[in-house]
Amino acid sequence: MGNSILLAQVIGPIFLVIALHILLYKKHLLQLVDDLMKGGLLVFLSGFMALTIGMILITVHNVWVSDWPVIITIIGWLSFLKGVFYLLVPDVLHSLIGYVRKATTYWMVGGIAMLLVGVYLIYVGFLM
């Protein structure tokens, strides 16, 4: 449980800040998506970071329980899969980015979901 609490204390605030950025700075987020559409180094580095973070989380916290620590495990696996996707099928990613750029309502839903997960992880990491 110690690793779960520590990871909740790290991931919770990160998710909170990223979620607030998504919800408050739509124009900046559109610019980031445009930069990602250009491909190249940014896609590679994004994939590399997601893959690395995912592998670290999977290695230290592959906990499949019916309690809150499974959230961290799922985040680790999603990050790993995102990294694999970015690195192995960047052409498909480029096609999807055009669609995602137009679907900004989904960004808001994702931002709210990330905000809720972040607040919950902060709660279990610091207050529970």
Secondary structure per residue as TSV (DSSP state, phi and psi in degrees):
chain	resnum	aa	ss	phi	psi
A	1	M	-	360.0	-23.9
A	2	G	H	-61.3	-44.5
A	3	N	H	-62.8	-39.3
A	4	S	H	-62.0	-44.8
A	5	I	H	-65.5	-45.9
A	6	L	H	-59.1	-46.3
A	7	L	H	-66.5	-36.1
A	8	A	H	-63.0	-38.4
A	9	Q	H	-67.8	-27.9
A	10	V	H	-86.2	-50.1
A	11	I	H	-72.2	-37.4
A	12	G	H	-54.5	-56.4
A	13	P	H	-63.0	-35.2
A	14	I	H	-62.5	-47.4
A	15	F	H	-61.1	-40.8
A	16	L	H	-60.3	-48.2
A	17	V	H	-66.1	-44.5
A	18	I	H	-63.6	-41.6
A	19	A	H	-62.0	-43.8
A	20	L	H	-63.0	-37.9
A	21	H	H	-62.8	-44.1
A	22	I	H	-59.9	-44.4
A	23	L	H	-76.2	-29.5
A	24	L	H	-100.0	-23.6
A	25	Y	-	-125.9	62.2
A	26	K	H	-59.2	-41.6
A	27	K	H	-61.9	-43.3
A	28	H	H	-65.5	-38.3
A	29	L	H	-64.0	-39.3
A	30	L	H	-61.5	-38.9
A	31	Q	H	-64.5	-40.1
A	32	L	H	-62.7	-40.6
A	33	V	H	-65.6	-41.4
A	34	D	H	-60.2	-42.1
A	35	D	H	-63.6	-39.2
A	36	L	H	-66.0	-33.3
A	37	M	H	-64.9	-24.7
A	38	K	T	-70.3	-16.4
A	39	G	-	73.5	-150.3
A	40	G	T	68.8	-134.6
A	41	L	H	-61.1	-39.4
A	42	L	H	-62.9	-41.7
A	43	V	H	-64.8	-44.5
A	44	F	H	-61.4	-48.8
A	45	L	H	-65.4	-38.8
A	46	S	H	-62.5	-43.9
A	47	G	H	-65.0	-42.5
A	48	F	H	-61.6	-45.4
A	49	M	H	-65.8	-44.1
A	50	A	H	-63.1	-42.8
A	51	L	H	-63.0	-44.7
A	52	T	H	-64.3	-48.9
A	53	I	H	-62.3	-42.7
A	54	G	H	-60.9	-45.1
A	55	M	H	-63.9	-39.9
A	56	I	H	-62.4	-47.6
A	57	L	H	-63.5	-42.1
A	58	I	H	-63.9	-40.5
A	59	T	H	-67.8	-43.4
A	60	V	H	-93.0	-13.3
A	61	H	-	-150.1	62.9
A	62	N	-	-97.4	70.3
A	63	V	-	-109.3	110.4
A	64	W	-	-105.0	91.9
A	65	V	-	-128.3	165.6
A	66	S	S	-95.2	54.7
A	67	D	S	-148.4	177.8
A	68	W	T	-58.0	-30.0
A	69	P	H	-59.1	-21.6
A	70	V	H	-64.1	-23.7
A	71	I	H	-59.2	-43.5
A	72	I	H	-66.1	-40.5
A	73	T	H	-61.4	-44.4
A	74	I	H	-64.0	-41.3
A	75	I	H	-59.7	-42.4
A	76	G	H	-61.5	-46.7
A	77	W	H	-66.9	-39.6
A	78	L	H	-64.7	-40.1
A	79	S	H	-63.8	-43.9
A	80	F	H	-59.3	-48.6
A	81	L	H	-64.5	-37.1
A	82	K	H	-61.6	-44.7
A	83	G	H	-61.4	-44.3
A	84	V	H	-60.0	-45.4
A	85	F	H	-61.2	-48.4
A	86	Y	H	-61.1	-38.3
A	87	L	H	-83.7	-33.2
A	88	L	H	-98.2	-23.7
A	89	V	-	-134.2	59.5
A	90	P	H	-64.0	-26.3
A	91	D	H	-67.5	-40.4
A	92	V	H	-65.1	-40.5
A	93	L	H	-57.8	-44.6
A	94	H	H	-59.7	-40.4
A	95	S	H	-65.4	-41.2
A	96	L	H	-69.4	-32.8
A	97	I	H	-61.4	-38.5
A	98	G	H	-59.2	-41.0
A	99	Y	H	-68.8	-45.7
A	100	V	H	-62.7	-35.4
A	101	R	H	-60.8	-33.7
A	102	K	H	-82.2	-19.9
A	103	A	-	-96.7	56.6
A	104	T	H	-67.6	-20.9
A	105	T	H	-61.9	-38.8
A	106	Y	H	-65.2	-30.9
A	107	W	H	-62.6	-42.2
A	108	M	H	-64.7	-41.4
A	109	V	H	-62.8	-44.7
A	110	G	H	-62.9	-39.3
A	111	G	H	-63.3	-41.7
A	112	I	H	-66.0	-42.7
A	113	A	H	-61.5	-43.9
A	114	M	H	-64.8	-38.1
A	115	L	H	-61.1	-46.2
A	116	L	H	-64.0	-42.9
A	117	V	H	-64.0	-42.9
A	118	G	H	-61.0	-46.3
A	119	V	H	-63.2	-41.6
A	120	Y	H	-63.7	-43.5
A	121	L	H	-65.8	-36.2
A	122	I	H	-62.5	-42.9
A	123	Y	I	-60.4	-52.1
A	124	V	I	-72.4	-26.9
A	125	G	I	-79.4	-35.3
A	126	F	I	-112.9	-29.4
A	127	L	I	-111.1	-16.5
A	128	M	-	-88.3	360.0
